[in-house]
């Protein structure tokens, strides 16, 4: 390859390497490189955001749980009965995330164990999962008084704990259960209806939104939509595990 005058920045060099590889594969013996043209073409390319996954800060979920289970970083620490960390497979391919523990979860120290949790178990079974296959957690680890919605400052305080759980588990897919969890994790005010039926990303992981099981207990008409959502989830999981994605 003949070198001409002109300088190329790192991104232009990356484009150049790709172009060389293609032309070599095509059997061409030489190519003319114009740095001005390459840099001009680079300016028209769409910007791509690269999410760099952080390494876990703790050795395991249990070590992490023990480190944070006495948390008093917000007032909920003083009103909880039990700290609700999470439950399931520490190497789960799918992670389900709600917004906060309720009364039953606060008493037992495990997420989704009341009526909504029983319905979640049925939903999982319908797509051939169980609690031992997946991991279930909430953004908040402590119950808000009277099951009120979590406050933004509470979710902001607790979110680093959830992110560390995700780094430790390294799920292939994440499913947000309910509007509050979805809006918080995606940092959006879009309605749940607009967030459903399409894939998003959280921390570089494919992310799907569906209804919270508690909503299905109040509004049975949402069950059909939820069934469509979890079928999407299962299909994507099967594609990934089969090596098609």
C-alpha positions in Angstrom: 0.0 0.0 0.0 1.4 3.4 -1.0 1.3 6.1 1.7 0.2 9.6 0.7 0.3 12.9 2.5 -2.4 13.6 5.0 -3.3 12.5 8.5 -6.2 10.2 9.6 -7.7 10.2 13.1 -8.3 6.9 15.0 -11.9 6.5 13.8 -10.9 7.1 10.2 -8.2 4.5 10.5 -10.8 2.1 11.8 -12.9 2.7 8.7 -9.8 2.3 6.5 -8.9 -1.1 8.1 -12.5 -2.3 7.4 -12.3 -1.1 3.8 -9.0 -2.8 3.2 -10.3 -6.1 4.6 -13.3 -6.0 2.3 -11.2 -5.2 -0.8 -8.7 -8.0 0.1 -11.6 -10.4 0.4 -12.8 -9.2 -3.0 -9.3 -10.0 -4.5 -8.3 -6.5 -5.4 -4.6 -5.9 -5.6 -4.5 -2.2 -4.6 -6.7 0.7 -3.5 -6.3 4.5 -3.6 -6.8 6.2 -0.3 -7.8 9.8 0.0 -7.7 11.0 3.6 -9.9 14.0 2.9 -12.6 11.8 1.4 -12.4 9.3 4.3 -12.7 12.0 6.9 -15.6 13.6 5.1 -17.4 10.2 4.9 -16.7 9.6 8.6 -18.6 12.8 9.4 -21.8 11.4 7.8 -21.8 8.2 9.8 -24.3 7.8 12.6 -22.9 8.1 16.1 -22.8 4.8 18.1 -22.9 4.8 21.8 -20.7 2.0 23.3 -21.8 0.8 26.7 -18.8 -0.5 28.6 -19.8 -3.0 31.2 -18.3 -2.4 34.6 -16.8 -5.2 36.7 -18.6 -6.3 39.8 -17.4 -4.7 43.0 -18.3 -7.8 45.1 -17.3 -11.4 44.9 -20.8 -12.8 44.9 -24.5 -11.9 45.5 -24.3 -13.3 49.0 -21.3 -11.1 49.8 -23.0 -8.1 48.3 -26.2 -8.9 50.3 -24.4 -9.1 53.6 -22.6 -5.8 52.9 -25.8 -3.8 52.3 -28.5 -5.6 54.3 -28.3 -3.1 57.2 -28.5 -0.1 54.9 -29.8 3.1 56.5 -29.1 5.4 53.5 -32.7 6.5 53.4 -35.6 6.7 55.9 -37.1 3.4 54.7 -34.3 1.6 56.5 -35.9 2.6 59.8 -39.4 1.4 58.9 -38.7 -1.9 57.2 -39.3 -5.3 58.8 -36.8 -7.2 56.6 -34.4 -6.2 53.9 -35.6 -7.7 50.6 -32.5 -8.4 48.5 -33.6 -10.8 45.7 -34.1 -14.4 44.9 -33.3 -16.9 42.2 -30.5 -18.2 40.1 -27.2 -16.2 40.6 -26.4 -17.0 36.9 -29.9 -16.5 35.6 -30.3 -15.7 31.9 -33.4 -13.6 32.6 -33.9 -11.1 35.4 -37.3 -9.7 36.5 -37.3 -6.3 38.3 -40.2 -4.7 40.1 -40.3 -1.4 41.9 -40.5 -2.2 45.6 -41.4 -4.9 48.2 -45.0 -5.0 49.5 -46.3 -6.1 52.9 -45.8 -9.9 52.4 -42.3 -9.3 51.0 -41.4 -7.1 53.9 -42.5 -9.8 56.4 -40.6 -12.6 54.6 -37.6 -10.8 53.2 -38.2 -12.2 49.7 -39.6 -10.5 46.6 -42.9 -11.4 45.0 -44.3 -13.8 47.6 -47.8 -12.5 48.0 -50.7 -12.9 45.6 -48.8 -11.0 42.9 -45.9 -13.3 43.4 -48.0 -16.3 43.0 -49.3 -15.0 39.7 -45.8 -14.3 38.6 -44.9 -17.9 39.3 -47.8 -18.9 37.0 -46.6 -16.6 34.3 -43.1 -18.0 34.6 -44.5 -21.5 34.3 -46.4 -20.6 31.2 -43.2 -19.8 29.4 -41.4 -22.8 30.9 -39.4 -21.0 33.6 -39.5 -21.2 37.4 -38.0 -19.2 40.2 -34.9 -21.4 40.2 -34.2 -20.5 36.5 -34.6 -16.7 36.7 -33.6 -14.0 39.2 -36.2 -11.7 40.8 -35.5 -8.4 42.5 -36.9 -4.9 43.1 -35.3 -1.4 42.7 -36.0 -0.7 46.3 -34.9 -3.2 49.0 -37.2 -1.9 51.7 -41.0 -1.5 51.7 -42.4 2.0 51.4 -45.0 2.8 54.1 -48.5 1.7 53.2 -47.2 0.4 49.9 -47.0 3.9 48.4 -45.1 4.4 45.2 -41.3 4.8 45.7 -40.0 8.3 45.8 -37.5 9.3 43.1 -34.8 10.0 45.7 -35.4 6.5 47.2 -35.0 4.8 43.9 -31.9 6.9 43.1 -30.4 5.8 46.5 -31.1 2.1 45.9 -30.3 1.9 42.2 -26.5 1.2 42.7 -27.4 -1.9 44.7 -29.6 -3.2 41.8 -26.8 -2.3 39.2 -24.3 -4.4 41.3 -26.8 -7.3 41.3 -27.0 -7.0 37.5 -23.2 -6.9 37.1 -22.9 -10.1 39.3 -25.7 -12.0 37.6 -24.9 -10.9 34.0 -28.4 -11.7 32.7 -29.0 -12.0 29.0 -32.4 -10.3 29.3 -34.1 -8.0 31.7 -37.9 -7.7 32.1 -39.3 -4.7 34.0 -42.5 -5.5 35.9 -44.7 -2.4 35.9 -44.6 1.3 34.9 -42.6 2.6 37.8 -39.7 0.1 37.4 -39.7 0.7 33.6 -39.8 4.5 33.8 -37.1 4.6 36.5 -34.7 2.2 34.8 -35.2 3.7 31.3 -35.2 7.3 32.7 -38.3 8.2 30.8 -41.8 9.5 31.4 -43.3 7.4 28.5 -46.4 5.5 29.4 -46.2 1.7 29.9 -48.4 1.3 26.8 -45.7 3.0 24.7 -42.9 1.2 26.3 -44.3 -2.3 25.7 -44.0 -4.4 22.6 -40.4 -3.3 21.8 -36.9 -3.9 23.1 -35.0 -1.3 25.0 -31.5 -1.5 26.6 -30.4 -1.1 30.2 -26.7 -1.3 31.0 -26.2 -2.8 27.5 -28.7 -5.6 28.2 -31.9 -6.1 26.1 -34.8 -4.9 28.2 -38.5 -5.6 27.9 -41.4 -4.0 29.7 -44.7 -5.6 30.8 -47.4 -5.1 33.5 -46.8 -5.7 37.2 -48.6 -8.9 38.3 -50.4 -6.8 40.9 -52.0 -4.8 38.1 -53.2 -8.0 36.5 -55.0 -8.9 39.8 -56.9 -5.6 39.5 -57.4 -5.5 35.7 -57.7 -8.9 34.1 -57.9 -7.4 30.7 -54.1 -6.8 30.8 -53.4 -10.5 31.0 -53.6 -11.0 27.3 -51.0 -8.1 26.7 -48.8 -9.6 29.4 -49.0 -13.0 27.7 -47.8 -11.4 24.4 -44.9 -9.7 26.3 -43.6 -12.8 28.0 -43.9 -14.8 24.7 -41.6 -12.1 23.2 -39.3 -12.6 26.1 -39.2 -16.3 25.8 -38.6 -16.2 22.0 -35.7 -13.8 22.4 -34.2 -15.9 25.2 -34.5 -19.0 23.0 -32.8 -17.2 20.1 -29.9 -16.1 22.3 -29.3 -19.4 23.9 -29.5 -21.1 20.4 -26.8 -18.7 19.3 -29.0 -16.9 16.7 -28.6 -13.4 18.3 
